[in-house]
Amino acid sequence: MEKISRKGFLRATAAAAMSAATVGALAACTNDKGAASSAAGNAGIYTPGTYSATETGTSAVTVTMTFSDSAITEVKVDTSKETIQLAVDSAEQFQEALMAAQSSEIDTVSGATITSNAVKKAAASCIEQAMGLATEEEETPVVDDGTPAWLGHEPEIADSDIVETLDTEVLVVGGGTGGLFAACSAGENGAKTLVIDKLTSGGVRDDLGAIDSRYQKEWGTKIDKFDYITEMTKIAAGRLDQRLVKLWAEESGEAIDWYGDRLAERGVELWHEAGGDDEGSRYVHFATGHSPRWAGSDDGEGNELDGAKVLTDYAKTLGVEFRYNTPMVKLTKEDGRVTGVIAQNEDGDYVRINASKGVIVCTGGYSMNYEMMDALQPQNLAIVGRNGSIPGCTGDGIKACIWAGGKFDETHSMMMFDRAALKPDAVPGRAQTEGGESGFFWMGSQPFLKVNSKGERFFNESGTYEGILHADEFNEDHCHYTIFDSDWTTYIQSFKTHGCSRMFAFPNGADPNMTYQVVEGMLPGLIEDGFLFKCDTIAELAEKLGLPADTLEATVERYNELYDKGVDEDFGKEPFRLSAVRKAPFYGAKNTGYILCTMDGIQIDQNMNAVDTNNQPIPGLYVVGNDSGAYFSGTYPNLSTGAACGRTVTFGRRAGRIAATSGI
């Protein structure tokens, strides 16, 4: 039996109490596609005023409606926080449609289905408020049987509501990094394969981690897999399945070599991000990264290629089919086996998709679902101020797997990089991350001088991206402040950082993700927007940042003294990562975290099967990427470049192969 909250009960009671005449007028006012009826026929339906509601699309979508007693007189739609430009640009179109319809039942904007649905839900809420069917009381944190509000109950969908049934062998839910690798693998192994995605296309991350790829062998990079497993176990405080890390170490090289072949077919080189130039570092680094060199590539239409284009085109040559704007609603299950999904098409109608060999879930985690993050890991949400997640990562896959009996990780974590800049009066946290202004501060991961709100140094800046963010929990404003001078382009070359923080070529000539020239070009915009300050004196910089000038000046003086000595007597930072702060003008930013993805998910076995709460595999259900668990905990091991994406592509290939050939 479907549970109902007190708010829902009050709505239902109010609706039942309406007179037949009022119900008839409401039906006329809000008929399908919303043809407006005469004001005389609808007089007294609404309580005049302005009402607002917010729903989640790919981010927050807000609709504000003004009512007379008989009509909607003004509509404002705010889609500015959405992550798809088409959705942002469609606000006026939504406004016009809602006004013309005089209801929430409007056509979906093609290519912005998720946003369209959020707009319609928010508009419906505004109408309910104006009709007196809504209460101001918020939903309770749990539904009445104790189920968390972020999870809710699995939707009950009648067979009569399903307008179409599709049959395939392997169904891949999510067309991003894991989904495309899985789909290609299933197709190569002869399975009839269908990919569905809630958006119009997926994305493939660069920076892919592996051990023993041919690219590493050519350069001479050797990584002992047991050394790697040991370090991963330390970082996760033991909360991982070592068998999965070992499996990745043994199969990741093949996955990367396969991807290199697909890239070469399109004229793109894959490069190993070699290490070995950081001798003397206090932190263990593994040169696992691989990235494509997209510069100069051509997709056949004069555009630069990307991983999604390369793999989607390749998958189609194998007969893999794609359906976009098709979000999964729930998994279907018979006799303990997952048999497919029920999804929605572009029109919002239900579609049943049967998958005889298995369903591979890879929808990207829940880093765009603030309710889930707030409920599961508030301590991490408190130390971030910007979200860089791939759109669509709203936890759909994880929730569907839990409803199907899957076991969710008991520790919850997210991947955070220290690359967000805030204005001095802003504070990190959910409100800031979800709707506040922030700057994309690539410099944040460089080991420059960093101080707390007292102007004091408090941490070895040479640590991991997340290390200083977690240390920010002990700072008054949950932030730190990055200070550097005009010689910064010289210092970053001696820092010899790794992965995506590096801003000059790797020892073997591999390109960095972003060159220092590009980053240098970003600084004026950050300054103009008030996220970075450029000052002639340290005292002036302190004033701009809201720091005590005397203390900051003393801290800078001490830091310069340590640089001159070549020994960090205070925090033990490696000599080659020390830098002076002497050459004006000086720069400073209020620095906080930047979300890339969540890392906890449904626990899996070595066949990529989801396991139930008794650790038994769920037949027919495979989970890949950020929807999967048992691999990370606490913090991200960013000194193994591409650890998360490398796991995703390796296990995506494995899941596709096993589903196609074994159907476990």
C-alpha positions in Angstrom: 0.0 0.0 0.0 1.4 3.4 -1.0 2.3 5.6 2.0 1.1 9.2 2.2 2.6 12.0 4.2 0.6 14.3 6.4 1.0 17.0 3.8 -0.4 14.7 1.1 -3.2 13.7 3.4 -4.2 17.3 3.9 -4.2 17.9 0.2 -6.3 14.9 -0.5 -8.8 15.9 2.3 -9.1 19.5 0.9 -9.7 18.2 -2.6 -12.4 15.8 -1.3 -14.1 18.6 0.5 -14.5 20.7 -2.6 -18.0 21.2 -4.0 -18.9 19.5 -7.3 -19.2 22.9 -8.9 -15.7 24.0 -7.9 -14.2 20.7 -9.1 -15.9 21.2 -12.4 -14.5 24.7 -12.7 -11.0 23.4 -11.8 -11.2 20.7 -14.5 -12.2 23.4 -17.0 -9.3 25.6 -15.9 -6.7 22.9 -16.0 -7.8 20.6 -18.8 -5.2 18.8 -20.9 -2.8 21.3 -22.5 -4.6 23.9 -20.5 -7.1 25.7 -22.7 -8.2 28.6 -20.6 -11.8 28.9 -19.8 -13.7 32.1 -19.2 -13.1 34.2 -16.1 -16.8 34.1 -15.2 -16.8 30.3 -15.1 -13.7 30.2 -12.9 -14.4 33.1 -10.5 -13.3 32.3 -7.0 -11.0 29.4 -7.8 -7.8 31.0 -6.5 -6.8 33.1 -3.6 -5.2 36.2 -5.2 -1.5 36.6 -4.6 1.9 35.4 -5.6 3.1 31.9 -5.0 6.5 30.2 -5.6 7.8 26.6 -5.7 11.1 25.0 -6.4 11.7 21.6 -7.9 14.9 19.7 -8.9 15.7 19.4 -12.6 19.4 18.9 -13.1 19.6 21.6 -10.4 17.1 23.9 -8.8 14.2 25.2 -10.9 11.9 27.9 -9.5 8.5 28.9 -10.7 6.7 32.0 -9.4 3.0 32.6 -10.3 0.7 35.5 -9.6 -3.0 34.9 -9.5 -6.3 36.8 -9.6 -9.3 35.0 -8.2 -9.9 33.4 -11.6 -6.7 33.3 -13.6 -2.9 33.1 -13.7 -1.9 36.7 -14.4 2.0 36.5 -14.4 4.6 33.7 -14.5 8.3 33.9 -13.8 10.5 30.8 -14.4 14.1 30.7 -13.1 16.2 28.0 -14.8 19.5 29.9 -14.4 21.0 27.2 -12.1 20.4 24.4 -14.6 23.5 22.8 -16.0 22.3 22.4 -19.6 22.4 25.7 -21.6 19.2 24.8 -23.5 17.3 24.6 -20.2 18.7 27.9 -19.1 17.7 29.6 -22.3 14.2 28.1 -22.2 12.9 30.1 -19.2 11.0 32.6 -21.3 9.5 29.7 -23.4 8.3 28.0 -20.2 6.8 31.3 -19.0 4.8 31.9 -22.2 3.6 28.3 -22.3 2.3 28.4 -18.7 0.5 31.7 -19.2 -1.1 30.4 -22.4 -2.1 27.1 -20.8 -3.3 28.6 -17.6 -2.2 25.3 -16.1 0.9 23.2 -15.4 0.2 20.9 -18.3 2.5 22.3 -21.0 4.5 20.6 -23.8 8.0 19.4 -22.9 10.8 21.3 -24.4 12.8 18.9 -26.7 16.3 18.4 -25.3 15.3 19.7 -21.8 13.0 17.0 -20.6 14.3 16.9 -17.0 13.9 20.7 -16.7 10.5 20.6 -18.3 9.2 18.1 -15.8 10.6 20.2 -12.9 8.9 23.3 -14.3 5.6 21.5 -14.6 5.9 20.1 -11.0 6.8 23.6 -9.6 3.9 25.2 -11.5 1.5 22.6 -10.2 2.6 23.3 -6.7 2.0 27.1 -7.2 -1.5 26.3 -8.5 -2.2 24.0 -5.5 -1.1 26.8 -3.1 -3.3 29.3 -4.8 -6.3 26.9 -4.6 -5.7 26.2 -0.9 -4.8 22.6 -1.5 -1.2 23.0 -0.2 -0.1 23.5 3.4 3.0 25.4 4.5 4.1 22.4 6.4 7.1 20.7 4.9 7.3 17.0 4.2 8.6 15.1 7.2 12.2 13.8 7.1 10.9 10.2 6.9 7.8 8.8 5.5 5.6 7.1 8.1 7.2 3.7 8.0 10.7 5.1 8.7 11.9 5.1 5.1 14.2 8.1 4.6 12.6 11.0 2.7 15.5 11.1 0.2 14.7 7.5 -0.8 11.0 7.3 -0.6 9.0 4.3 -1.9 9.3 2.6 -5.2 6.7 4.0 -7.5 3.7 1.7 -8.2 2.9 1.8 -11.9 -0.1 0.0 -13.3 0.2 -2.1 -16.5 -2.5 0.0 -18.0 -0.3 3.1 -17.7 2.5 1.6 -19.9 2.2 2.8 -23.5 5.1 0.8 -25.1 7.1 -2.4 -24.4 10.6 -2.9 -25.8 12.7 -6.0 -25.7 16.5 -6.2 -25.6 19.2 -8.5 -24.2 21.4 -6.0 -22.3 20.0 -2.7 -21.1 22.4 0.0 -20.1 20.9 2.8 -17.9 23.1 5.9 -18.3 25.0 6.8 -21.4 28.1 8.4 -19.7 31.5 7.1 -19.1 30.6 3.7 -17.6 27.6 3.3 -19.8 29.4 3.8 -23.1 32.2 1.4 -22.1 29.6 -1.2 -21.0 27.5 -0.8 -24.1 30.5 -1.2 -26.4 31.6 -4.3 -24.6 28.2 -5.8 -24.7 27.9 -5.1 -28.4 31.3 -6.5 -29.1 30.2 -9.7 -27.3 27.2 -10.1 -29.6 24.4 -8.9 -27.3 21.4 -6.9 -28.5 22.1 -3.8 -26.5 20.0 -0.7 -25.7 21.3 2.5 -23.9 18.8 4.8 -22.3 19.7 8.2 -20.8 17.6 10.8 -19.0 19.4 13.6 -20.9 20.2 14.1 -24.6 23.6 12.6 -24.5 26.3 11.4 -22.1 29.8 12.6 -21.4 33.1 10.7 -21.0 35.6 11.9 -18.5 39.3 12.2 -19.4 42.0 11.3 -16.9 41.6 7.5 -16.9 43.6 5.5 -14.4 45.2 2.1 -15.2 48.1 -0.2 -14.3 50.2 -1.9 -17.0 48.8 -0.2 -20.1 51.0 -0.3 -23.2 51.5 3.4 -22.8 53.0 3.0 -19.3 55.1 0.1 -20.5 56.5 2.2 -23.4 57.5 5.0 -20.9 58.8 2.6 -18.3 56.2 3.2 -15.6 56.0 0.3 -13.2 53.5 0.1 -10.4 53.3 -2.9 -8.0 49.7 -3.8 -7.7 50.0 -4.8 -4.1 51.7 -1.5 -3.1 48.7 0.1 -4.8 46.1 -2.0 -3.0 47.9 -1.3 0.3 47.8 2.5 -0.2 44.1 2.4 -1.4 43.2 0.4 1.7 45.0 3.0 4.0 43.2 5.9 2.3 39.8 4.1 2.8 40.6 3.1 6.4 40.0 -0.5 5.3 36.4 0.2 4.2 36.7 -1.3 0.7 36.7 -4.7 -1.0 40.4 -5.4 -1.8 39.3 -8.0 -4.4 37.8 -5.2 -6.5 40.9 -3.1 -6.3 43.0 -6.1 -7.3 40.6 -6.8 -10.2 41.0 -3.3 -11.4 44.8 -3.5 -11.2 44.7 -6.7 -13.3 42.2 -5.5 -16.0 42.6 -1.8 -16.2 45.6 -1.9 -18.6 43.5 -3.8 -21.2 40.6 -1.4 -20.9 42.9 1.6 -21.5 44.6 -0.1 -24.5 41.2 -0.8 -26.0 40.2 2.8 -25.6 43.5 3.8 -27.2 42.6 1.7 -30.2 39.2 3.4 -30.6 40.8 6.8 -30.3 43.5 6.0 -32.8 40.7 5.0 -35.3 39.6 8.6 -35.1 43.1 10.1 -35.3 43.4 10.9 -31.6 46.4 10.0 -29.4 46.1 8.7 -25.9 48.9 9.8 -23.6 50.1 8.4 -20.3 50.6 11.1 -17.7 54.1 10.1 -16.6 55.4 10.8 -13.2 58.8 10.4 -11.6 59.8 14.1 -11.3 58.7 14.5 -7.7 61.4 12.6 -5.9 61.3 13.5 -2.2 57.5 13.9 -1.9 56.0 13.1 1.4 52.9 11.7 -0.3 52.8 8.5 -2.3 51.9 9.1 -5.9 51.0 6.5 -8.6 51.4 7.6 -12.2 48.2 5.9 -13.3 46.7 8.7 -15.5 45.9 8.6 -19.2 44.3 11.4 -21.2 43.4 11.9 -24.9 45.0 14.7 -26.9 41.9 16.1 -28.5 43.6 19.2 -29.9 43.4 19.0 -33.7 40.8 16.3 -33.9 37.8 16.5 -36.1 34.4 14.8 -35.7 33.7 15.1 -39.5 31.7 18.3 -39.1 34.6 20.6 -38.2 34.2 20.2 -34.4 36.7 18.8 -31.9 36.0 15.2 -30.9 35.3 14.0 -27.4 35.0 10.6 -25.8 31.3 10.4 -25.9 31.2 11.0 -29.7 34.0 8.5 -30.3 32.3 5.7 -28.3 28.7 6.4 -29.3 29.7 6.3 -33.0 31.6 3.0 -32.4 28.8 1.5 -30.4 26.3 2.2 -33.2 28.6 0.3 -35.6 28.0 -2.7 -33.3 24.2 -2.3 -33.5 23.9 -0.7 -30.1 20.7 1.5 -30.0 20.2 4.7 -28.0 17.2 6.4 -26.5 17.7 9.8 -24.9 15.3 11.8 -22.7 14.3 8.5 -21.3 14.8 8.4 -17.5 14.5 5.1 -15.6 11.7 5.1 -13.0 12.3 1.7 -11.4 13.8 -1.7 -12.0 11.5 -4.7 -12.7 12.0 -8.0 -11.0 10.6 -11.5 -11.3 11.4 -14.5 -9.1 14.4 -12.6 -7.6 15.9 -11.7 -10.9 16.0 -8.1 -12.3 14.3 -8.4 -15.7 14.4 -4.8 -17.0 13.1 -1.3 -16.1 10.1 0.9 -16.4 11.2 4.3 -17.8 9.5 7.4 -19.1 9.7 8.6 -22.7 10.0 12.2 -23.9 6.2 12.8 -23.4 6.4 11.5 -19.8 4.6 8.3 -20.6 5.7 5.0 -19.1 7.7 2.5 -21.2 8.6 -1.1 -20.1 12.0 -2.3 -21.3 12.7 -6.0 -20.9 16.3 -7.1 -20.7 16.7 -10.9 -21.0 20.4 -10.9 -20.1 20.7 -8.1 -17.6 20.5 -4.4 -16.7 23.7 -2.4 -16.2 23.0 0.7 -14.0 25.5 3.6 -14.3 23.6 6.8 -13.8 26.5 8.7 -12.1 25.8 8.8 -8.4 23.8 11.5 -6.6 26.0 14.6 -6.5 23.3 16.8 -8.0 20.7 15.6 -5.4 21.2 18.0 -2.5 18.5 16.3 -0.4 20.5 13.0 -0.5 23.8 14.7 0.1 22.4 16.7 3.0 21.0 13.6 4.6 23.9 11.2 4.0 27.0 13.4 4.2 26.3 16.8 5.7 29.9 17.1 7.0 31.1 17.1 3.4 28.4 19.4 2.1 29.5 21.9 4.8 33.0 22.3 3.2 32.1 22.9 -0.4 30.9 25.9 -2.4 30.6 24.8 -6.0 29.3 21.8 -7.9 31.0 20.6 -11.1 29.1 17.3 -11.5 28.1 15.9 -14.8 24.3 16.8 -15.3 21.7 14.2 -14.4 23.5 12.7 -11.4 20.5 12.8 -9.1 20.7 9.3 -7.5 18.1 7.6 -9.7 20.2 4.5 -10.2 21.1 4.1 -6.5 17.5 4.5 -5.4 16.2 2.0 -7.9 18.8 -0.5 -6.9 17.9 -0.1 -3.2 14.3 -0.6 -4.0 15.3 -3.8 -5.8 17.1 -5.1 -2.7 20.6 -3.7 -3.3 23.0 -3.0 -0.4 24.1 0.6 -0.1 27.5 1.5 1.3 27.3 2.3 5.0 29.9 5.2 4.7 29.2 8.1 2.4 31.7 10.3 0.6 32.2 12.6 -2.3 35.1 13.6 -4.5 36.0 17.2 -3.8 38.8 19.3 -5.3 40.0 22.5 -3.6 39.2 24.7 -6.6 36.3 27.0 -5.7 36.7 30.6 -4.8 34.0 32.5 -2.7 33.4 36.2 -2.1 34.7 37.2 1.4 31.2 37.3 2.9 30.1 34.0 1.5 30.2 30.7 3.5 30.4 27.2 2.2 27.5 24.7 2.6 24.4 23.6 0.8 22.9 27.0 0.2 26.1 28.3 -1.3 26.8 25.2 -3.4 23.2 24.9 -4.7 22.5 28.5 -5.5 25.4 30.9 -4.6 28.0 32.6 -6.7 31.5 31.1 -6.9 34.6 31.2 -9.0 36.3 28.3 -10.8 39.7 28.6 -9.1 42.1 26.2 -10.8 45.0 27.6 -8.7 43.5 26.2 -5.6 45.3 22.8 -5.9 48.7 24.4 -6.1 50.7 24.3 -2.8 50.9 28.0 -2.3 50.7 29.6 1.2 47.3 28.9 2.7 45.9 30.4 5.9 42.8 30.3 8.0 40.5 33.2 8.9 42.9 34.3 11.6 45.6 34.8 9.0 47.6 31.8 10.3 49.1 28.9 8.5 47.5 25.6 9.7 48.3 22.8 7.2 51.0 21.3 5.0 49.8 22.7 1.7 51.5 19.9 -0.3 48.8 17.4 0.7 45.9 16.0 -1.3 43.2 18.1 -2.8 40.7 16.9 -0.1 43.1 17.0 2.8 43.0 20.8 3.4 39.2 20.8 2.8 38.7 18.3 5.6 41.1 20.4 7.8 38.8 23.3 7.0 36.3 21.7 9.3 38.5 23.0 12.2 38.4 26.6 10.8 35.8 29.1 12.0 34.4 29.7 8.5 35.0 26.2 7.1 37.3 27.8 4.5 41.0 28.7 3.9 42.7 31.5 2.0 45.3 31.0 -0.8 48.0 33.6 -1.0 50.6 33.9 -3.9 52.7 36.5 -5.6 53.4 37.6 -9.2 56.2 34.9 -9.6 53.6 32.1 -9.4 54.3 30.9 -12.9 57.9 30.2 -11.9 56.9 28.4 -8.7 54.3 26.1 -10.2 57.0 24.5 -12.4 59.1 23.6 -9.3 56.0 22.2 -7.5 55.8 19.3 -9.9 52.2 18.4 -9.1 50.3 15.5 -10.7 47.0 14.8 -12.4 44.7 17.6 -13.4 46.4 20.2 -11.1 49.5 20.1 -13.2 49.8 23.2 -15.5 52.8 22.3 -17.7 53.8 19.2 -19.6 54.5 15.9 -17.9 58.0 14.4 -18.2 57.1 12.4 -21.3 55.5 15.4 -23.1 51.9 14.6 -22.2 49.6 17.6 -22.1 48.3 18.9 -18.8 44.5 19.3 -18.5 45.0 23.0 -18.4 48.1 25.0 -19.1 49.3 27.8 -16.9 48.8 30.2 -19.8 45.1 29.3 -19.8 44.9 29.6 -16.1 46.6 33.0 -16.2 43.9 34.1 -18.7 41.3 33.2 -16.1 42.6 35.4 -13.4 41.3 38.8 -14.7 37.8 37.5 -14.8 38.0 36.2 -11.2 39.3 39.6 -10.1 36.6 41.4 -11.9 33.9 39.2 -10.4 35.2 39.7 -6.9 36.5 36.1 -6.3 40.3 37.0 -6.4 42.0 40.0 -5.2 45.2 41.6 -6.6 46.9 44.1 -4.3 50.2 46.0 -4.0 50.7 45.1 -0.3 49.9 42.2 2.0 48.0 44.6 4.4 45.7 45.7 1.5 45.2 42.0 0.5 44.3 41.2 4.1 41.7 44.0 4.2 40.1 42.8 1.0 39.9 39.2 2.3 38.7 40.2 5.7 41.8 38.8 7.5 43.8 40.5 10.3 46.6 42.4 8.6 49.2 42.2 11.3 48.8 38.4 11.6 48.9 37.8 7.8 52.0 40.0 7.4 53.7 38.0 10.2 52.7 34.7 8.6 54.0 35.8 5.2 57.3 37.0 6.8 57.7 33.6 8.5 56.8 31.7 5.3 59.4 33.7 3.3 62.0 32.9 6.0 61.3 29.1 5.6 61.6 29.5 1.8 65.0 31.1 2.2 66.1 28.3 4.5 64.8 25.7 2.1 63.3 23.8 5.1 59.7 24.0 6.3 60.3 23.8 10.0 56.6 24.4 10.8 54.7 21.8 8.7 57.3 19.8 6.9 56.4 20.8 3.3 58.9 19.5 0.8 61.5 22.1 -0.2 60.6 22.1 -3.9 57.0 23.0 -3.0 57.9 26.1 -1.0 57.4 29.5 -2.6 58.1 33.1 -1.5 55.5 35.8 -1.3 57.6 38.8 -2.1 56.9 40.1 -5.6 54.0 42.6 -5.8 51.2 42.6 -6.8 50.0 39.9 -4.5 47.0 37.7 -5.0 44.5 36.1 -2.6 41.3 34.1 -2.7 38.8 32.7 -0.2 39.1 29.0 -1.1 36.7 26.1 -0.6 35.7 22.8 -2.1 34.3 21.9 -5.5 32.2 18.7 -6.0 32.9 16.3 -8.8 30.9 13.3 -7.8 29.7 11.1 -5.0 31.7 8.0 -4.3 29.4 5.7 -2.3 27.0 3.4 -4.0 25.5 -0.1 -4.3 27.9 -2.8 -3.2 29.0 -5.2 -6.0 30.8 -8.5 -6.3 33.6 -9.3 -8.8 31.1 -10.1 -11.5 29.8 -6.5 -11.1 26.5 -7.9 -9.8 24.8 -5.8 -7.1 24.6 -7.7 -3.9 21.7 -7.7 -1.5 21.9 -7.1 2.3 23.0 -10.7 2.8 25.9 -10.1 0.3 24.3 -12.4 -2.2 24.3 -11.3 -5.9 21.1 -10.1 -7.4 20.8 -11.9 -10.8 20.4 -9.7 -13.8 21.5 -6.5 -12.0 25.0 -5.0 -12.6 26.2 -1.7 -11.3 29.1 0.4 -12.6 30.8 3.7 -11.9 29.6 6.2 -9.2 26.4 4.1 -8.6 28.6 1.3 -7.4 30.3 1.0 -4.0 32.8 -1.1 -1.9 35.7 0.8 -3.5 36.1 4.3 -1.9 35.5 5.6 1.6 36.3 8.8 3.4 38.3 10.6 0.8 39.4 10.3 -2.8 42.9 9.0 -3.6 43.7 11.8 -6.0 47.4 10.9 -6.0 46.4 8.0 -8.2 45.2 10.1 -11.2 42.0 8.8 -12.7 41.3 6.3 -10.0 37.6 6.8 -10.2 37.3 7.0 -14.0 39.7 4.2 -14.4 37.6 2.0 -12.2 34.5 3.0 -14.1 35.8 2.2 -17.6 37.4 -1.1 -16.5 34.4 -2.3 -14.7 32.1 -1.0 -17.4 33.9 -3.2 -19.9 33.7 -6.2 -17.5 30.0 -5.7 -16.8 29.2 -5.5 -20.5 31.1 -8.7 -21.3 29.7 -10.7 -18.4 26.1 -9.6 -19.0 26.4 -10.4 -22.7 28.0 -13.8 -22.4 26.8 -15.1 -19.0 23.7 -13.2 -18.0 24.5 -13.8 -14.4 
